[in-house]
Every structure is written in C-alpha cells, then in structure tokens.
C-alpha cells in the first residue's frame, strides 16, 4: 500500500481535512481514527502520478501551510 502518516501537532487537523474535502474533494483519514489526533493518514495508491503534486499542494493549502 502507498500511504503514510503525517504528524502536525501545531495544526488543526480536523478543520484542515474538512476544508480539503469540502473545497477540493481531497480525502485523508484524520489521526483521531488511529488514536493520534495530531496527524492524519494519507494514501496515494489510486492517484495517477501526474496528480500527486497538485493534490499535495491543495492539501497543504487546506491545512494552512505554504504549498
């Protein structure tokens, strides 16, 4: 499987992931599901390679990070 767990304790993960979903259709599993609310699980297994970088930029923007 192609996935990773991103830890970002200084970011409101739930709000950022909700924004990513509602604004861009991007889905990442909140870490609270894994008893690690300071992060999220990200999978890129079904994403075509040419769409990975743009998707990561949108996710970064949704989380309030520089793209």
mmCIF file as gemmi writes it, N, C-alpha and C atoms, coordinates in Angstrom:
data_model
loop_
_atom_site.group_PDB
_atom_site.id
_atom_site.type_symbol
_atom_site.label_atom_id
_atom_site.label_alt_id
_atom_site.label_comp_id
_atom_site.label_asym_id
_atom_site.label_entity_id
_atom_site.label_seq_id
_atom_site.pdbx_PDB_ins_code
_atom_site.Cartn_x
_atom_site.Cartn_y
_atom_site.Cartn_z
_atom_site.occupancy
_atom_site.B_iso_or_equiv
_atom_site.pdbx_formal_charge
_atom_site.auth_seq_id
_atom_site.auth_asym_id
_atom_site.pdbx_PDB_model_num
ATOM 1 N N . UNK Axp A 1 ? 0.836 -1.178 0 1 0 ? 1 A 1
ATOM 2 C CA . UNK Axp A 1 ? 0 0 0 1 0 ? 1 A 1
ATOM 3 C C . UNK Axp A 1 ? 0.878 1.238 0 1 0 ? 1 A 1
ATOM 4 N N . UNK Axp A 2 ? 0.415 2.257 -0.645 1 0 ? 2 A 1
ATOM 5 C CA . UNK Axp A 2 ? 1.137 3.515 -0.689 1 0 ? 2 A 1
ATOM 6 C C . UNK Axp A 2 ? 0.434 4.519 0.21 1 0 ? 2 A 1
ATOM 7 N N . UNK Axp A 3 ? 0.911 4.6 1.44 1 0 ? 3 A 1
ATOM 8 C CA . UNK Axp A 3 ? 0.317 5.543 2.377 1 0 ? 3 A 1
ATOM 9 C C . UNK Axp A 3 ? 1.351 5.925 3.415 1 0 ? 3 A 1
ATOM 10 N N . UNK Axp A 4 ? 1.05 6.988 4.114 1 0 ? 4 A 1
ATOM 11 C CA . UNK Axp A 4 ? 1.92 7.437 5.189 1 0 ? 4 A 1
ATOM 12 C C . UNK Axp A 4 ? 1.099 8.122 6.252 1 0 ? 4 A 1
ATOM 13 N N . UNK Axp A 5 ? 1.707 8.326 7.395 1 0 ? 5 A 1
ATOM 14 C CA . UNK Axp A 5 ? 1.039 9.037 8.476 1 0 ? 5 A 1
ATOM 15 C C . UNK Axp A 5 ? 1.804 10.322 8.711 1 0 ? 5 A 1
ATOM 16 N N . UNK Axp A 6 ? 1.122 11.437 8.582 1 0 ? 6 A 1
ATOM 17 C CA . UNK Axp A 6 ? 1.724 12.761 8.74 1 0 ? 6 A 1
ATOM 18 C C . UNK Axp A 6 ? 1.364 13.295 10.123 1 0 ? 6 A 1
ATOM 19 N N . UNK Axp A 7 ? 2.369 13.702 10.876 1 0 ? 7 A 1
ATOM 20 C CA . UNK Axp A 7 ? 2.128 14.296 12.196 1 0 ? 7 A 1
ATOM 21 C C . UNK Axp A 7 ? 2.346 15.809 12.095 1 0 ? 7 A 1
ATOM 22 N N . UNK Axp A 8 ? 1.376 16.546 12.584 1 0 ? 8 A 1
ATOM 23 C CA . UNK Axp A 8 ? 1.442 18.009 12.539 1 0 ? 8 A 1
ATOM 24 C C . UNK Axp A 8 ? 0.75 18.562 13.776 1 0 ? 8 A 1
ATOM 25 N N . UNK Axp A 9 ? 1.397 18.479 14.945 1 0 ? 9 A 1
ATOM 26 C CA . UNK Axp A 9 ? 0.751 18.849 16.199 1 0 ? 9 A 1
ATOM 27 C C . UNK Axp A 9 ? 0.33 20.315 16.297 1 0 ? 9 A 1
ATOM 28 N N . UNK Axp A 10 ? 0.923 21.206 15.521 1 0 ? 10 A 1
ATOM 29 C CA . UNK Axp A 10 ? 0.597 22.629 15.624 1 0 ? 10 A 1
ATOM 30 C C . UNK Axp A 10 ? -0.557 23.043 14.706 1 0 ? 10 A 1
ATOM 31 N N . UNK Axp A 11 ? -1.165 22.092 14.017 1 0 ? 11 A 1
ATOM 32 C CA . UNK Axp A 11 ? -2.208 22.398 13.029 1 0 ? 11 A 1
ATOM 33 C C . UNK Axp A 11 ? -3.534 21.797 13.477 1 0 ? 11 A 1
ATOM 34 N N . UNK Axp A 12 ? -4.629 22.506 13.205 1 0 ? 12 A 1
ATOM 35 C CA . UNK Axp A 12 ? -5.969 21.974 13.464 1 0 ? 12 A 1
ATOM 36 C C . UNK Axp A 12 ? -6.288 20.987 12.332 1 0 ? 12 A 1
ATOM 37 N N . UNK Axp A 13 ? -5.908 19.746 12.543 1 0 ? 13 A 1
ATOM 38 C CA . UNK Axp A 13 ? -6.036 18.71 11.518 1 0 ? 13 A 1
ATOM 39 C C . UNK Axp A 13 ? -7.485 18.518 11.077 1 0 ? 13 A 1
ATOM 40 N N . UNK Axp A 14 ? -8.387 18.403 12.026 1 0 ? 14 A 1
ATOM 41 C CA . UNK Axp A 14 ? -9.795 18.15 11.689 1 0 ? 14 A 1
ATOM 42 C C . UNK Axp A 14 ? -10.351 19.24 10.785 1 0 ? 14 A 1
ATOM 43 N N . UNK Axp A 15 ? -10.095 20.501 11.123 1 0 ? 15 A 1
ATOM 44 C CA . UNK Axp A 15 ? -10.601 21.614 10.311 1 0 ? 15 A 1
ATOM 45 C C . UNK Axp A 15 ? -9.948 21.62 8.93 1 0 ? 15 A 1
ATOM 46 N N . UNK Axp A 16 ? -8.649 21.394 8.877 1 0 ? 16 A 1
ATOM 47 C CA . UNK Axp A 16 ? -7.942 21.389 7.595 1 0 ? 16 A 1
ATOM 48 C C . UNK Axp A 16 ? -8.409 20.276 6.675 1 0 ? 16 A 1
ATOM 49 N N . UNK Axp A 17 ? -8.613 19.082 7.243 1 0 ? 17 A 1
ATOM 50 C CA . UNK Axp A 17 ? -9.075 17.968 6.415 1 0 ? 17 A 1
ATOM 51 C C . UNK Axp A 17 ? -10.521 18.167 5.978 1 0 ? 17 A 1
ATOM 52 N N . UNK Axp A 18 ? -11.329 18.775 6.826 1 0 ? 18 A 1
ATOM 53 C CA . UNK Axp A 18 ? -12.708 19.087 6.432 1 0 ? 18 A 1
ATOM 54 C C . UNK Axp A 18 ? -12.704 20.084 5.282 1 0 ? 18 A 1
ATOM 55 N N . UNK Axp A 19 ? -11.82 21.075 5.339 1 0 ? 19 A 1
ATOM 56 C CA . UNK Axp A 19 ? -11.68 22.056 4.266 1 0 ? 19 A 1
ATOM 57 C C . UNK Axp A 19 ? -11.19 21.386 2.99 1 0 ? 19 A 1
ATOM 58 N N . UNK Axp A 20 ? -10.229 20.496 3.094 1 0 ? 20 A 1
ATOM 59 C CA . UNK Axp A 20 ? -9.705 19.785 1.92 1 0 ? 20 A 1
ATOM 60 C C . UNK Axp A 20 ? -10.807 18.996 1.23 1 0 ? 20 A 1
ATOM 61 N N . UNK Axp A 21 ? -11.65 18.367 2.017 1 0 ? 21 A 1
ATOM 62 C CA . UNK Axp A 21 ? -12.754 17.589 1.452 1 0 ? 21 A 1
ATOM 63 C C . UNK Axp A 21 ? -13.805 18.492 0.823 1 0 ? 21 A 1
ATOM 64 N N . UNK Axp A 22 ? -14.253 19.5 1.561 1 0 ? 22 A 1
ATOM 65 C CA . UNK Axp A 22 ? -15.349 20.33 1.05 1 0 ? 22 A 1
ATOM 66 C C . UNK Axp A 22 ? -14.935 21.22 -0.113 1 0 ? 22 A 1
ATOM 67 N N . UNK Axp A 23 ? -13.708 21.728 -0.109 1 0 ? 23 A 1
ATOM 68 C CA . UNK Axp A 23 ? -13.279 22.65 -1.153 1 0 ? 23 A 1
ATOM 69 C C . UNK Axp A 23 ? -12.624 21.976 -2.352 1 0 ? 23 A 1
ATOM 70 N N . UNK Axp A 24 ? -11.995 20.809 -2.113 1 0 ? 24 A 1
ATOM 71 C CA . UNK Axp A 24 ? -11.197 20.203 -3.185 1 0 ? 24 A 1
ATOM 72 C C . UNK Axp A 24 ? -11.507 18.739 -3.453 1 0 ? 24 A 1
ATOM 73 N N . UNK Axp A 25 ? -12.354 18.14 -2.634 1 0 ? 25 A 1
ATOM 74 C CA . UNK Axp A 25 ? -12.668 16.726 -2.819 1 0 ? 25 A 1
ATOM 75 C C . UNK Axp A 25 ? -11.531 15.797 -2.415 1 0 ? 25 A 1
ATOM 76 N N . UNK Axp A 26 ? -10.57 16.323 -1.642 1 0 ? 26 A 1
ATOM 77 C CA . UNK Axp A 26 ? -9.449 15.515 -1.164 1 0 ? 26 A 1
ATOM 78 C C . UNK Axp A 26 ? -9.823 14.848 0.147 1 0 ? 26 A 1
ATOM 79 N N . UNK Axp A 27 ? -9.498 13.581 0.261 1 0 ? 27 A 1
ATOM 80 C CA . UNK Axp A 27 ? -9.833 12.832 1.468 1 0 ? 27 A 1
ATOM 81 C C . UNK Axp A 27 ? -8.557 12.304 2.105 1 0 ? 27 A 1
ATOM 82 N N . UNK Axp A 28 ? -8.411 12.549 3.395 1 0 ? 28 A 1
ATOM 83 C CA . UNK Axp A 28 ? -7.347 11.968 4.2 1 0 ? 28 A 1
ATOM 84 C C . UNK Axp A 28 ? -8.005 11.549 5.515 1 0 ? 28 A 1
ATOM 85 N N . UNK Axp A 29 ? -7.531 10.476 6.096 1 0 ? 29 A 1
ATOM 86 C CA . UNK Axp A 29 ? -8.15 9.947 7.311 1 0 ? 29 A 1
ATOM 87 C C . UNK Axp A 29 ? -7.571 10.661 8.532 1 0 ? 29 A 1
ATOM 88 N N . UNK Axp A 30 ? -8.43 11.342 9.296 1 0 ? 30 A 1
ATOM 89 C CA . UNK Axp A 30 ? -7.936 12.03 10.498 1 0 ? 30 A 1
ATOM 90 C C . UNK Axp A 30 ? -7.263 11.058 11.465 1 0 ? 30 A 1
ATOM 91 N N . UNK Axp A 31 ? -6.19 11.518 12.066 1 0 ? 31 A 1
ATOM 92 C CA . UNK Axp A 31 ? -5.453 10.687 13.002 1 0 ? 31 A 1
ATOM 93 C C . UNK Axp A 31 ? -6.253 10.264 14.218 1 0 ? 31 A 1
ATOM 94 N N . UNK Axp A 32 ? -7.299 11.012 14.546 1 0 ? 32 A 1
ATOM 95 C CA . UNK Axp A 32 ? -8.135 10.632 15.686 1 0 ? 32 A 1
ATOM 96 C C . UNK Axp A 32 ? -8.684 9.22 15.505 1 0 ? 32 A 1
ATOM 97 N N . UNK Axp A 33 ? -8.891 8.824 14.277 1 0 ? 33 A 1
ATOM 98 C CA . UNK Axp A 33 ? -9.37 7.468 13.985 1 0 ? 33 A 1
ATOM 99 C C . UNK Axp A 33 ? -8.353 6.421 14.449 1 0 ? 33 A 1
ATOM 100 N N . UNK Axp A 34 ? -7.076 6.792 14.461 1 0 ? 34 A 1
ATOM 101 C CA . UNK Axp A 34 ? -5.989 5.896 14.869 1 0 ? 34 A 1
ATOM 102 C C . UNK Axp A 34 ? -5.466 6.235 16.263 1 0 ? 34 A 1
ATOM 103 N N . UNK Axp A 35 ? -6.248 7.011 17.014 1 0 ? 35 A 1
ATOM 104 C CA . UNK Axp A 35 ? -5.861 7.469 18.345 1 0 ? 35 A 1
ATOM 105 C C . UNK Axp A 35 ? -4.601 8.325 18.305 1 0 ? 35 A 1
ATOM 106 N N . UNK Axp A 36 ? -4.444 9.096 17.232 1 0 ? 36 A 1
ATOM 107 C CA . UNK Axp A 36 ? -3.318 10.012 17.072 1 0 ? 36 A 1
ATOM 108 C C . UNK Axp A 36 ? -3.848 11.304 16.451 1 0 ? 36 A 1
ATOM 109 N N . UNK Axp A 37 ? -4.581 12.12 17.227 1 0 ? 37 A 1
ATOM 110 C CA . UNK Axp A 37 ? -5.256 13.293 16.682 1 0 ? 37 A 1
ATOM 111 C C . UNK Axp A 37 ? -4.324 14.378 16.135 1 0 ? 37 A 1
ATOM 112 N N . UNK Axp A 38 ? -3.029 14.268 16.395 1 0 ? 38 A 1
ATOM 113 C CA . UNK Axp A 38 ? -2.09 15.277 15.909 1 0 ? 38 A 1
ATOM 114 C C . UNK Axp A 38 ? -1.644 15.031 14.463 1 0 ? 38 A 1
ATOM 115 N N . UNK Axp A 39 ? -2.276 14.075 13.798 1 0 ? 39 A 1
ATOM 116 C CA . UNK Axp A 39 ? -1.858 13.779 12.432 1 0 ? 39 A 1
ATOM 117 C C . UNK Axp A 39 ? -2.987 13.24 11.579 1 0 ? 39 A 1
ATOM 118 N N . UNK Axp A 40 ? -2.614 12.707 10.433 1 0 ? 40 A 1
ATOM 119 C CA . UNK Axp A 40 ? -3.585 12.114 9.525 1 0 ? 40 A 1
ATOM 120 C C . UNK Axp A 40 ? -2.898 11.088 8.627 1 0 ? 40 A 1
ATOM 121 N N . UNK Axp A 41 ? -3.688 10.167 8.136 1 0 ? 41 A 1
ATOM 122 C CA . UNK Axp A 41 ? -3.201 9.134 7.22 1 0 ? 41 A 1
ATOM 123 C C . UNK Axp A 41 ? -3.504 9.588 5.808 1 0 ? 41 A 1
ATOM 124 N N . UNK Axp A 42 ? -2.517 9.487 4.969 1 0 ? 42 A 1
ATOM 125 C CA . UNK Axp A 42 ? -2.625 9.924 3.586 1 0 ? 42 A 1
ATOM 126 C C . UNK Axp A 42 ? -2.281 8.748 2.683 1 0 ? 42 A 1
ATOM 127 N N . UNK Axp A 43 ? -3.143 8.462 1.72 1 0 ? 43 A 1
ATOM 128 C CA . UNK Axp A 43 ? -2.888 7.383 0.775 1 0 ? 43 A 1
ATOM 129 C C . UNK Axp A 43 ? -2.903 7.944 -0.637 1 0 ? 43 A 1
ATOM 130 N N . UNK Axp A 44 ? -1.98 7.487 -1.45 1 0 ? 44 A 1
ATOM 131 C CA . UNK Axp A 44 ? -1.924 7.928 -2.84 1 0 ? 44 A 1
ATOM 132 C C . UNK Axp A 44 ? -1.898 6.739 -3.793 1 0 ? 44 A 1
ATOM 133 N N . UNK Axp A 45 ? -2.373 5.605 -3.318 1 0 ? 45 A 1
ATOM 134 C CA . UNK Axp A 45 ? -2.338 4.362 -4.098 1 0 ? 45 A 1
ATOM 135 C C . UNK Axp A 45 ? -3.151 4.439 -5.385 1 0 ? 45 A 1
ATOM 136 N N . UNK Axp A 46 ? -4.283 5.117 -5.379 1 0 ? 46 A 1
ATOM 137 C CA . UNK Axp A 46 ? -5.135 5.14 -6.563 1 0 ? 46 A 1
ATOM 138 C C . UNK Axp A 46 ? -5.022 6.454 -7.336 1 0 ? 46 A 1
ATOM 139 N N . UNK Axp A 47 ? -4.125 7.329 -6.928 1 0 ? 47 A 1
ATOM 140 C CA . UNK Axp A 47 ? -3.974 8.62 -7.585 1 0 ? 47 A 1
ATOM 141 C C . UNK Axp A 47 ? -2.962 8.512 -8.727 1 0 ? 47 A 1
ATOM 142 N N . UNK Axp A 48 ? -3.339 8.944 -9.936 1 0 ? 48 A 1
ATOM 143 C CA . UNK Axp A 48 ? -2.373 8.927 -11.038 1 0 ? 48 A 1
ATOM 144 C C . UNK Axp A 48 ? -1.159 9.798 -10.683 1 0 ? 48 A 1
ATOM 145 N N . UNK Axp A 49 ? 0.036 9.373 -11.036 1 0 ? 49 A 1
ATOM 146 C CA . UNK Axp A 49 ? 1.254 10.089 -10.648 1 0 ? 49 A 1
ATOM 147 C C . UNK Axp A 49 ? 1.255 11.58 -11.006 1 0 ? 49 A 1
ATOM 148 N N . UNK Axp A 50 ? 0.669 11.94 -12.121 1 0 ? 50 A 1
ATOM 149 C CA . UNK Axp A 50 ? 0.68 13.343 -12.529 1 0 ? 50 A 1
ATOM 150 C C . UNK Axp A 50 ? -0.247 14.214 -11.68 1 0 ? 50 A 1
ATOM 151 N N . UNK Axp A 51 ? -1.06 13.623 -10.841 1 0 ? 51 A 1
ATOM 152 C CA . UNK Axp A 51 ? -1.981 14.379 -9.997 1 0 ? 51 A 1
ATOM 153 C C . UNK Axp A 51 ? -1.504 14.467 -8.545 1 0 ? 51 A 1
ATOM 154 N N . UNK Axp A 52 ? -0.426 13.764 -8.205 1 0 ? 52 A 1
ATOM 155 C CA . UNK Axp A 52 ? 0.038 13.747 -6.821 1 0 ? 52 A 1
ATOM 156 C C . UNK Axp A 52 ? 0.514 15.117 -6.349 1 0 ? 52 A 1
ATOM 157 N N . UNK Axp A 53 ? 1.416 15.754 -7.077 1 0 ? 53 A 1
ATOM 158 C CA . UNK Axp A 53 ? 1.945 17.057 -6.649 1 0 ? 53 A 1
ATOM 159 C C . UNK Axp A 53 ? 0.835 18.102 -6.514 1 0 ? 53 A 1
ATOM 160 N N . UNK Axp A 54 ? -0.067 18.239 -7.501 1 0 ? 54 A 1
ATOM 161 C CA . UNK Axp A 54 ? -1.154 19.213 -7.322 1 0 ? 54 A 1
ATOM 162 C C . UNK Axp A 54 ? -2.048 18.888 -6.119 1 0 ? 54 A 1
ATOM 163 N N . UNK Axp A 55 ? -2.302 17.615 -5.881 1 0 ? 55 A 1
ATOM 164 C CA . UNK Axp A 55 ? -3.141 17.223 -4.741 1 0 ? 55 A 1
ATOM 165 C C . UNK Axp A 55 ? -2.452 17.576 -3.42 1 0 ? 55 A 1
ATOM 166 N N . UNK Axp A 56 ? -1.155 17.35 -3.335 1 0 ? 56 A 1
ATOM 167 C CA . UNK Axp A 56 ? -0.417 17.69 -2.114 1 0 ? 56 A 1
ATOM 168 C C . UNK Axp A 56 ? -0.396 19.198 -1.885 1 0 ? 56 A 1
ATOM 169 N N . UNK Axp A 57 ? -0.326 19.97 -2.953 1 0 ? 57 A 1
ATOM 170 C CA . UNK Axp A 57 ? -0.375 21.43 -2.827 1 0 ? 57 A 1
ATOM 171 C C . UNK Axp A 57 ? -1.732 21.881 -2.295 1 0 ? 57 A 1
ATOM 172 N N . UNK Axp A 58 ? -2.814 21.297 -2.816 1 0 ? 58 A 1
ATOM 173 C CA . UNK Axp A 58 ? -4.152 21.634 -2.331 1 0 ? 58 A 1
ATOM 174 C C . UNK Axp A 58 ? -4.311 21.238 -0.868 1 0 ? 58 A 1
ATOM 175 N N . UNK Axp A 59 ? -3.773 20.092 -0.5 1 0 ? 59 A 1
ATOM 176 C CA . UNK Axp A 59 ? -3.843 19.65 0.888 1 0 ? 59 A 1
ATOM 177 C C . UNK Axp A 59 ? -3.075 20.607 1.794 1 0 ? 59 A 1
ATOM 178 N N . UNK Axp A 60 ? -1.886 20.996 1.374 1 0 ? 60 A 1
ATOM 179 C CA . UNK Axp A 60 ? -1.095 21.941 2.163 1 0 ? 60 A 1
ATOM 180 C C . UNK Axp A 60 ? -1.849 23.248 2.366 1 0 ? 60 A 1
ATOM 181 N N . UNK Axp A 61 ? -2.449 23.752 1.302 1 0 ? 61 A 1
ATOM 182 C CA . UNK Axp A 61 ? -3.233 24.985 1.393 1 0 ? 61 A 1
ATOM 183 C C . UNK Axp A 61 ? -4.398 24.811 2.359 1 0 ? 61 A 1
ATOM 184 N N . UNK Axp A 62 ? -5.084 23.689 2.286 1 0 ? 62 A 1
ATOM 185 C CA . UNK Axp A 62 ? -6.225 23.414 3.169 1 0 ? 62 A 1
ATOM 186 C C . UNK Axp A 62 ? -5.796 23.38 4.633 1 0 ? 62 A 1
ATOM 187 N N . UNK Axp A 63 ? -4.575 22.939 4.88 1 0 ? 63 A 1
ATOM 188 C CA . UNK Axp A 63 ? -4.057 22.85 6.25 1 0 ? 63 A 1
ATOM 189 C C . UNK Axp A 63 ? -3.404 24.155 6.706 1 0 ? 63 A 1
ATOM 190 N N . UNK Axp A 64 ? -3.4 25.15 5.822 1 0 ? 64 A 1
ATOM 191 C CA . UNK Axp A 64 ? -2.818 26.44 6.17 1 0 ? 64 A 1
ATOM 192 C C . UNK Axp A 64 ? -1.311 26.478 6.09 1 0 ? 64 A 1
ATOM 193 N N . UNK Axp A 65 ? -0.739 25.597 5.276 1 0 ? 65 A 1
ATOM 194 C CA . UNK Axp A 65 ? 0.705 25.528 5.094 1 0 ? 65 A 1
ATOM 195 C C . UNK Axp A 65 ? 1.08 26.11 3.738 1 0 ? 65 A 1
ATOM 196 N N . UNK Axp A 66 ? 2.318 26.572 3.585 1 0 ? 66 A 1
ATOM 197 C CA . UNK Axp A 66 ? 2.742 27.028 2.264 1 0 ? 66 A 1
ATOM 198 C C . UNK Axp A 66 ? 2.826 25.842 1.313 1 0 ? 66 A 1
ATOM 199 N N . UNK Axp A 67 ? 2.34 26.018 0.122 1 0 ? 67 A 1
ATOM 200 C CA . UNK Axp A 67 ? 2.338 24.93 -0.87 1 0 ? 67 A 1
ATOM 201 C C . UNK Axp A 67 ? 3.694 24.769 -1.502 1 0 ? 67 A 1
